[in-house]
Amino acid sequence: MASSNVKENKFSAGKFFKSVKSEIKKVTWPTRKDVWNYTLVVLAMCAFSAATIGVLDLVFKFLFNLLA
């Protein structure tokens, strides 16, 4: 027997999309300038990481050639 105070979990597409719309309104979207700045930071970090890995690769290559 089901208790009367237990809610049934029924899927309702209309309720779901209404909830999604409500949550989307709460989002604070970044400005165009913010997106541009974030993009530049990501590109700079990628370049820095690539340069660091490249330098380490050269150093280890040199060290292993000394051992051989």
N, C-alpha and C positions, 0 to 999 in steps of 0.2 A: 504494500500500500504506500502510495506517495503522500508525503506530508503536504499540507496546504501552504505552508510558509516557504517551501522550496521553489525557487523560480526555475522554469524550464529554459534551457539554453537553445533557443530556436534562432536560426540564421535568418536575418532579414536584410536583403540587399539595400533597400531604401534607408533603413536605419543606419547601416554601415556607411553609405555615401554621405548621409546627412552629418554623421559624426566626423568623417574625413574633412568635409567642407568646413565644419566648425573648427577643427584643429589647424587647418591650413590658414585660417584667418588669424590665428595666434602667432604664426611664424613671423619673425622679424627678418626680412630679406635684406641681404647686403646691397649696398649701392654699387653703381658701376665702377666708381673709384676704388671701393674696397675690393671688388673682384679683381680689378687690374693689379692692385697692390699684392693681393694673395698670389696671383699668377706669377708675378715677378719674384716673389719670395720662393715659390716652389721651383721655378727655373734656376734661380741662384743656388739653391740648395742642391739641385741635381748636378749643376756644373761643379760645385765644390766637392760633392761626393765623387764624381767622375775623376776630377783632378787628384783627389786624395788616393783613390784606388790606383790610378795610373802611376803616381809617384811611388806608392808602396810596391807595385808590380815591378817597376824599374829597380828599386832598391833590392828586393828579394832576388830578382834575376841576376843582378850584379853579385850578390853574396853567394848564390848557388854556383855561379860561374867560377868564383874564387875557390870553392870546394872541389870542383871537378878537375 
